[in-house]
Amino acid sequence: MVFGRVLVAVACALVLTAPSTAAAPSQDDYRPATMKMTYEVGDLVAVVHAPRTLVGVRPLVFGHEFTAPQLAQQGAVVVVVSDRWSMDRHRALWRALNERGGPLAERFAGFAGHFSVAEP
């Protein structure tokens, strides 16, 4: 009889001290706070990192692939261009998008009005 009580006490102690994983999200439920999109317009190619939800006006910066995710997590819209000599042309695409026009207007329509293009 004593052995049975000890066994029940040990089982209860294990249950009460075991870490709970019921409330922890699974890896499948993880959704990052940022998004990554690409565009190709003629010979212009870029990758865009941005907050998943755009609220207010965010800074638009031209960055590097290494720092882009961190900048996007801080609220910036980051454009990583494949050819740094084409920056002025990329900047013109984003200016047109901010006025709800240009070749990026369909794919990035939700961005219009939510970023400011930094001038060099």
N, C-alpha and C positions, 0 to 999 in steps of 0.2 A: 504494500500500500504506500509506503514511504517513497519507494522507487517511482511509482506512478506520479506522485505529487511533484517530485523533483523533475521528472521528465516534462510535465506540464509547465512548471515554472521556467525551465530552460527554453522550451518552445515559445512561451509568451515573451520572454526576454529577447529572443532572436527576432521575433516579429516586431516588437516595439522599438528595437534599436537598429533595424535594417533601414538603409536609405530608401526613401520613397522615390520611385521613378514615374509614378502615375501622372503627375502634373508636368513633367519635363517634356518639351516638344521633341518630336523625333526629327532626325535629319531631313526626312521627307517634307516636314512642315516648314522648314527654314526658308525664309524668303528674304533676300538681302534688301537693305534700304536703298540700294542704288541699282541702276540698270545700265546695260552696255548695248549700244546699237552701232551699226555701221552705215555708211553711205558711199555711193560712187556716183559722181556726176561727171561724165566725160572722163578725163584723165585725173580728176580729183578724187582721192580716196581718203576717208577718215574714219576713226572710231570715236564714238561719243559716249562719255561716262556722265551720268547725271543722277540726281536724287530721283527715286521712284515717284515721289509726289512733288510736283512743282507748285509751290505756294509763294506768292509775291514775286519780286524780281530778283533773280539770282545772277551772280557774275558769270559771264562766259569767258573762259580762259583757254588759251592754247597751251597744252602741256605735254608731258611725256607719259608713255604707257606705265612707267614705274610709279609715278606719283598720282596719276589720274584717279584711281579708285579712292584714295584717301581724300583728295580734294572734293570728289563727288559726295563722299560721306559728310563732308563739312558744308555741303550745300551748293557747291559750284557746278556749273555745266562745263565739262572739260572736253575739248576737241583735240584729239591726237591725230595729226596729219602725217601722211606717208612721205610727203616731200615738203621740207621746210621752206623751199623757195616759192611755194604756191600759197603762202599764208594770206597774202592780200586777196587772192581769189576766194579762198575759204571764208575769210572775213566778209567779203561781199555777199556770199551765199547766205550767211547768217543775218546780215543786215536786211536782206530781202525777206527772209523768213520772219524776222521781227515785225515787218510790215505786212505779214500774211501773204507773201508772194514768193516767187522763185521756185527752183526745182526741188527744194527741201520741204516745201509747203505741205505736200501730201503725207509724207512719212513722219515729219516732225511737227504736225499741226498743233499738237498740245503744248509745244514749247513757245509758240508765238505769244509775245507779251510777258513772258516769264524769265527773260534774261536780258542783260545789257552787254553789248559788245564793247570790250575794253579796247581803247585806242592805243596804238604804240607810242 
